[in-house]
Amino acid sequence: MDFGNIKYVIISKDDVLSVDFSKVINTSADMLRYSTNGNKAVVKYKGLQPNFLSGETEYTHSEILAVLEDVDGEWYEENDA
């Protein structure tokens, strides 16, 4: 898969209800990556940022990997190593 065109946004668990899954790569809430405490989720998409994600920080593939792989962060799990 070409990750160069994929963009990522971290949203709160409460905002998952507002995601239009027809406009993102994830096909359902079950397909999102959640933080270890379940309070945040990563949404991925191609192209322009969908309106329902407006104002959220956009990450490239390498940037989101740095967030997810930070051993001191809220996304890291032992089985990620």
ROLORO-314098 format. One record per residue: residue in three letters; x, y, z of N, C-alpha, C, O in turn. Coordinates in nm, 4 decimals, decimal comma, always signed. Layout:
<rs>
Ala|X|Y|Z|X|Y|Z|X|Y|Z|X|Y|Z;
...
</rs>
This chain:
<rs>
Met|+0,0838|-0,1179|+0,0000|+0,0000|+0,0000|+0,0000|+0,0884|+0,1243|+0,0000|+0,1898|+0,1283|+0,0698;
Asp|+0,0512|+0,2247|-0,0770|+0,1233|+0,3513|-0,0828|+0,0746|+0,4402|+0,0311|-0,0342|+0,4972|+0,0235;
Phe|+0,1546|+0,4519|+0,1361|+0,1154|+0,5313|+0,2521|+0,1367|+0,6801|+0,2305|+0,0925|+0,7604|+0,3127;
Gly|+0,2031|+0,7192|+0,1224|+0,2316|+0,8595|+0,0953|+0,1076|+0,9453|+0,0777|+0,1102|+1,0645|+0,1081;
Asn|-0,0001|+0,8867|+0,0293|-0,1230|+0,9624|+0,0057|-0,2213|+0,9539|+0,1222|-0,3251|+1,0199|+0,1200;
Ile|-0,1905|+0,8745|+0,2225|-0,2826|+0,8568|+0,3347|-0,2502|+0,9588|+0,4432|-0,1341|+0,9835|+0,4756;
Lys|-0,3564|+1,0172|+0,4984|-0,3430|+1,1128|+0,6080|-0,4180|+1,0578|+0,7284|-0,5102|+0,9775|+0,7143;
Tyr|-0,3775|+1,1021|+0,8471|-0,4313|+1,0487|+0,9718|-0,4726|+1,1634|+1,0636|-0,4107|+1,2699|+1,0641;
Val|-0,5780|+1,1398|+1,1408|-0,6250|+1,2359|+1,2394|-0,6583|+1,1587|+1,3665|-0,7132|+1,0488|+1,3604;
Ile|-0,6251|+1,2162|+1,4805|-0,6619|+1,1578|+1,6089|-0,7847|+1,2325|+1,6601|-0,7840|+1,3552|+1,6702;
Ile|-0,8899|+1,1575|+1,6923|-1,0129|+1,2181|+1,7431|-1,0492|+1,1562|+1,8779|-0,9976|+1,0508|+1,9151;
Ser|-1,1375|+1,2222|+1,9495|-1,1847|+1,1659|+2,0760|-1,2843|+1,0541|+2,0482|-1,3451|+1,0487|+1,9413;
Lys|-1,2999|+0,9663|+2,1442|-1,3953|+0,8557|+2,1307|-1,5358|+0,9098|+2,1026|-1,6103|+0,8510|+2,0242;
Asp|-1,5718|+1,0206|+2,1657|-1,7041|+1,0801|+2,1459|-1,7258|+1,1263|+2,0015|-1,8388|+1,1249|+1,9527;
Asp|-1,6187|+1,1669|+1,9332|-1,6300|+1,2140|+1,7954|-1,6422|+1,1010|+1,6936|-1,6731|+1,1263|+1,5771;
Val|-1,6185|+0,9772|+1,7356|-1,6303|+0,8634|+1,6436|-1,7721|+0,8566|+1,5861|-1,7902|+0,8156|+1,4715;
Leu|-1,8708|+0,8957|+1,6631|-2,0099|+0,8927|+1,6161|-2,0338|+0,9856|+1,4974|-2,1270|+0,9638|+1,4200;
Ser|-1,9506|+1,0891|+1,4819|-1,9687|+1,1847|+1,3723|-1,8919|+1,1467|+1,2457|-1,9012|+1,2171|+1,1452;
Val|-1,8169|+1,0374|+1,2487|-1,7375|+0,9962|+1,1320|-1,8286|+0,9385|+1,0244|-1,9087|+0,8486|+1,0499;
Asp|-1,8144|+0,9923|+0,9038|-1,8849|+0,9386|+0,7864|-1,7895|+0,8366|+0,7235|-1,6966|+0,8735|+0,6517;
Phe|-1,8131|+0,7100|+0,7509|-1,7204|+0,6058|+0,7079|-1,7174|+0,5854|+0,5567|-1,6330|+0,5110|+0,5067;
Ser|-1,8073|+0,6495|+0,4832|-1,8012|+0,6436|+0,3374|-1,6954|+0,7396|+0,2830|-1,6628|+0,7342|+0,1644;
Lys|-1,6412|+0,8281|+0,3687|-1,5435|+0,9274|+0,3250|-1,4040|+0,9037|+0,3803|-1,3148|+0,9860|+0,3596;
Val|-1,3836|+0,7924|+0,4506|-1,2528|+0,7604|+0,5060|-1,2145|+0,6170|+0,4689|-1,2971|+0,5413|+0,4179;
Ile|-1,0914|+0,5809|+0,4943|-1,0432|+0,4470|+0,4618|-1,1004|+0,3434|+0,5581|-1,1343|+0,2323|+0,5175;
Asn|-1,1110|+0,3801|+0,6861|-1,1689|+0,2889|+0,7852|-1,3149|+0,2648|+0,7487|-1,3865|+0,3594|+0,7156;
Thr|-1,3594|+0,1419|+0,7542|-1,4962|+0,1105|+0,7112|-1,5985|+0,1116|+0,8237|-1,7189|+0,1088|+0,7983;
Ser|-1,5509|+0,1157|+0,9490|-1,6421|+0,1193|+1,0638|-1,5645|+0,1606|+1,1879|-1,4416|+0,1664|+1,1866;
Ala|-1,6373|+0,1892|+1,2950|-1,5731|+0,2247|+1,4216|-1,4865|+0,1110|+1,4730|-1,3866|+0,1350|+1,5409;
Asp|-1,5229|-0,0107|+1,4418|-1,4450|-0,1272|+1,4848|-1,3092|-0,1359|+1,4149|-1,2192|-0,2048|+1,4629;
Met|-1,2943|-0,0668|+1,3025|-1,1698|-0,0719|+1,2259|-1,0725|+0,0390|+1,2646|-0,9638|+0,0474|+1,2075;
Leu|-1,1090|+0,1245|+1,3605|-1,0210|+0,2315|+1,4050|-0,9190|+0,1783|+1,5050|-0,9446|+0,0799|+1,5745;
Arg|-0,8048|+0,2432|+1,5118|-0,7047|+0,2123|+1,6156|-0,7353|+0,3023|+1,7344|-0,7404|+0,4244|+1,7200;
Tyr|-0,7555|+0,2433|+1,8513|-0,7889|+0,3173|+1,9724|-0,6694|+0,3244|+2,0660|-0,5859|+0,2340|+2,0689;
Ser|-0,6619|+0,4335|+2,1429|-0,5584|+0,4468|+2,2443|-0,5759|+0,3376|+2,3487|-0,6818|+0,2754|+2,3566;
Thr|-0,4735|+0,3143|+2,4282|-0,4792|+0,2055|+2,5258|-0,5916|+0,2250|+2,6276|-0,6440|+0,1268|+2,6802;
Asn|-0,6294|+0,3495|+2,6561|-0,7400|+0,3735|+2,7491|-0,8750|+0,3843|+2,6774|-0,9787|+0,3995|+2,7420;
Gly|-0,8734|+0,3764|+2,5436|-0,9965|+0,3786|+2,4652|-1,0587|+0,5156|+2,4457|-1,1688|+0,5256|+2,3917;
Asn|-0,9905|+0,6221|+2,4885|-1,0480|+0,7567|+2,4804|-1,0246|+0,8273|+2,3476|-1,0904|+0,9275|+2,3196;
Lys|-0,9324|+0,7777|+2,2647|-0,9006|+0,8407|+2,1367|-0,8934|+0,7349|+2,0277|-0,8726|+0,6166|+2,0547;
Ala|-0,9110|+0,7804|+1,9033|-0,9051|+0,6900|+1,7887|-0,8343|+0,7584|+1,6722|-0,8345|+0,8810|+1,6612;
Val|-0,7741|+0,6776|+1,5859|-0,7075|+0,7280|+1,4655|-0,7967|+0,6991|+1,3457|-0,8403|+0,5859|+1,3246;
Val|-0,8233|+0,8036|+1,2676|-0,9007|+0,7919|+1,1438|-0,8041|+0,8172|+1,0289|-0,7214|+0,9081|+1,0364;
Lys|-0,8137|+0,7370|+0,9219|-0,7265|+0,7588|+0,8065|-0,8098|+0,7815|+0,6811|-0,9182|+0,7256|+0,6644;
Tyr|-0,7547|+0,8662|+0,5931|-0,8257|+0,9039|+0,4708|-0,7252|+0,9468|+0,3644|-0,6074|+0,9679|+0,3932;
Lys|-0,7730|+0,9592|+0,2430|-0,6920|+1,0082|+0,1312|-0,7509|+1,1406|+0,0843|-0,8708|+1,1649|+0,0983;
Gly|-0,6663|+1,2247|+0,0290|-0,7139|+1,3501|-0,0282|-0,7364|+1,4566|+0,0772|-0,6678|+1,4622|+0,1793;
Leu|-0,8354|+1,5416|+0,0490|-0,8656|+1,6517|+0,1394|-0,9288|+1,6026|+0,2685|-0,9980|+1,5008|+0,2707;
Gln|-0,9042|+1,6753|+0,3746|-0,9608|+1,6408|+0,5044|-1,1127|+1,6553|+0,4992|-1,1625|+1,7630|+0,4665;
Pro|-1,1874|+1,5491|+0,5307|-1,3336|+1,5573|+0,5297|-1,3831|+1,6642|+0,6277|-1,3193|+1,6897|+0,7298;
Asn|-1,4968|+1,7262|+0,5963|-1,5516|+1,8348|+0,6780|-1,5699|+1,7959|+0,8234|-1,5464|+1,8781|+0,9120;
Phe|-1,6111|+1,6734|+0,8505|-1,6365|+1,6322|+0,9884|-1,5081|+1,6199|+1,0700|-1,5137|+1,6038|+1,1919;
Leu|-1,3922|+1,6273|+1,0037|-1,2631|+1,6262|+1,0731|-1,1979|+1,7641|+1,0712|-1,0833|+1,7793|+1,1132;
Ser|-1,2694|+1,8628|+1,0233|-1,2162|+1,9980|+1,0083|-1,1577|+2,0509|+1,1392|-1,2194|+2,0417|+1,2453;
Gly|-1,0387|+2,1056|+1,1287|-0,9723|+2,1637|+1,2442|-0,8864|+2,0667|+1,3231|-0,8122|+2,1086|+1,4119;
Glu|-0,8951|+1,9381|+1,2925|-0,8136|+1,8387|+1,3631|-0,6727|+1,8362|+1,3028|-0,6550|+1,8614|+1,1836;
Thr|-0,5747|+1,8062|+1,3849|-0,4362|+1,7973|+1,3390|-0,4206|+1,6790|+1,2446|-0,4631|+1,5674|+1,2747;
Glu|-0,3591|+1,7053|+1,1305|-0,3391|+1,6028|+1,0279|-0,1958|+1,5500|+1,0380|-0,1012|+1,6274|+1,0525;
Tyr|-0,1810|+1,4186|+1,0303|-0,0502|+1,3538|+1,0392|-0,0199|+1,2772|+0,9112|-0,1102|+1,2236|+0,8469;
Thr|+0,1094|+1,2727|+0,8746|+0,1543|+1,1860|+0,7663|+0,1732|+1,0459|+0,8254|+0,1591|+1,0265|+0,9461;
His|+0,2046|+0,9502|+0,7406|+0,2265|+0,8136|+0,7880|+0,3427|+0,8078|+0,8877|+0,3300|+0,7467|+0,9938;
Ser|+0,4540|+0,8698|+0,8548|+0,5689|+0,8647|+0,9458|+0,5394|+0,9388|+1,0760|+0,5855|+0,8966|+1,1820;
Glu|+0,4638|+1,0480|+1,0703|+0,4298|+1,1217|+1,1920|+0,3382|+1,0399|+1,2836|+0,3583|+1,0377|+1,4050;
Ile|+0,2387|+0,9734|+1,2267|+0,1467|+0,8953|+1,3104|+0,2187|+0,7738|+1,3683|+0,1903|+0,7338|+1,4812;
Leu|+0,3109|+0,7148|+1,2934|+0,3886|+0,6024|+1,3477|+0,4693|+0,6464|+1,4692|+0,4793|+0,5723|+1,5670;
Ala|+0,5270|+0,7662|+1,4639|+0,6032|+0,8172|+1,5776|+0,5133|+0,8321|+1,7002|+0,5563|+0,8033|+1,8119;
Val|+0,3916|+0,8758|+1,6811|+0,2963|+0,8896|+1,7917|+0,2580|+0,7515|+1,8456|+0,2611|+0,7285|+1,9665;
Leu|+0,2224|+0,6607|+1,7563|+0,1743|+0,5290|+1,7976|+0,2830|+0,4423|+1,8605|+0,2540|+0,3573|+1,9447;
Glu|+0,4081|+0,4637|+1,8196|+0,5183|+0,3799|+1,8675|+0,5936|+0,4409|+1,9855|+0,6916|+0,3827|+2,0318;
Asp|+0,5504|+0,5553|+2,0345|+0,6145|+0,6194|+2,1498|+0,5867|+0,5359|+2,2746|+0,4722|+0,5273|+2,3189;
Val|+0,6898|+0,4748|+2,3311|+0,6709|+0,3850|+2,4457|+0,6178|+0,4582|+2,5682|+0,5640|+0,3944|+2,6587;
Asp|+0,6312|+0,5884|+2,5734|+0,5788|+0,6674|+2,6851|+0,4408|+0,7256|+2,6544|+0,3827|+0,7951|+2,7377;
Gly|+0,3886|+0,6972|+2,5354|+0,2614|+0,7547|+2,4938|+0,1429|+0,6684|+2,5288|+0,1573|+0,5610|+2,5874;
Glu|+0,0246|+0,7166|+2,4921|-0,0997|+0,6471|+2,5266|-0,1452|+0,5458|+2,4213|-0,2547|+0,4905|+2,4318;
Trp|-0,0622|+0,5214|+2,3204|-0,0987|+0,4274|+2,2138|-0,0180|+0,2992|+2,2187|-0,0581|+0,1977|+2,1618;
Tyr|+0,0932|+0,3033|+2,2851|+0,1877|+0,1921|+2,2832|+0,1383|+0,0734|+2,3677|+0,0932|+0,0894|+2,4811;
Glu|+0,1485|-0,0426|+2,3093|+0,1204|-0,1670|+2,3810|+0,2415|-0,2565|+2,3663|+0,3106|-0,2508|+2,2646;
Glu|+0,2679|-0,3377|+2,4643|+0,3851|-0,4259|+2,4610|+0,3928|-0,5089|+2,3336|+0,5024|-0,5320|+2,2825;
Asn|+0,2798|-0,5540|+2,2814|+0,2824|-0,6369|+2,1619|+0,3131|-0,5578|+2,0351|+0,3256|-0,6166|+1,9277;
Asp|+0,3255|-0,4236|+2,0459|+0,3652|-0,3409|+1,9320|+0,5151|-0,3519|+1,9056|+0,5610|-0,3236|+1,7950;
Ala|+0,5904|-0,3922|+2,0054|+0,7367|-0,3945|+1,9944|+0,7830|-0,5056|+1,9024|+0,9031|-0,5224|+1,8814;
</rs>
